[in-house]
Amino acid sequence: MKELIEIMARTLVEDPEAVSVEETMEEDVIVFELRVAESDLGRVIGREGKIAKAMRLIIRSAAARLEQKATVRIID
């Protein structure tokens, strides 16, 4: 799932080298912390957060297939 987030983020941003994803565990939820260049933050979040919501939905769905819980946190 980490690679999936990286691929999605890199296709959205202008500086793909600045994209990084760290995986942490909080209680029983896998949290993927996504970092991008400050200038690309709006591209990853999207209007009214629609892109961020879509990324979280995809990751939650992928995790559910593996009987896990996961989310994406965008770090600014």
N, C-alpha and C positions, 0 to 999 in steps of 0.2 A: 504494500500500500504506500510505503514511503516513496518508492520510485514513481508510482502513479501520480502522487501529489507533485513531485518534482517535474514530471513531464507536463502536467496541466499548467503549472505556474510558468515554466520556461516558455511555453507557447504564447502566453499572455503578455509577458514583460518585454521591455526593450533591452534590458541588461540581464540575459539569462545566466551569466556567470555569478551574479549576486544572489541567486536563489539557493537557499539551503533549508533542509528539513531535518529536525531533530525529533526523535521518538522518545517520549517519556510515559510513565505509568502513573495515573492518579486513581487511587482506589482500584476499581475493576475496569477502568476506561483507558484505552491507549490514546494519548494526546500527541498529535503531530504538530509541532511548532514550526510554522512556515515563516521564513524571513526573506524579504526581497529588498531591493534598493528603495530608498525613500521616495524617489520619483516614480516608481512603479506600483506603489501601494494602492493607488486608486484603480489601477487596471486589474489588480487581483481582487479587490473588494467589489468593484462594480457599482453601478447605480443602485442606490438603496440596498446595497449589499447582496444583490442577486447572484453575482458570480461566486462570492464566498459561500452563500447558502447552497448553491448548486454543488460546489466542491465538497461541502460537508455532507450533503445528501449522498453523493457517490461513495464517499469513504464509509459512511454509516452503513450503506447497503452492502458494500464489499465486506465489511467487518461482520455484518449479520450472517452472511453466507458461511463465515468461518466460526460462527457462534461466539463472536466477540463484540465489544463495544468500542467505538473509536470516534474521534472528532478532530477537527482541524482548528488550530488557534493561529491567527495571523498576528505576528509580532511586529510592532512598529518601532 
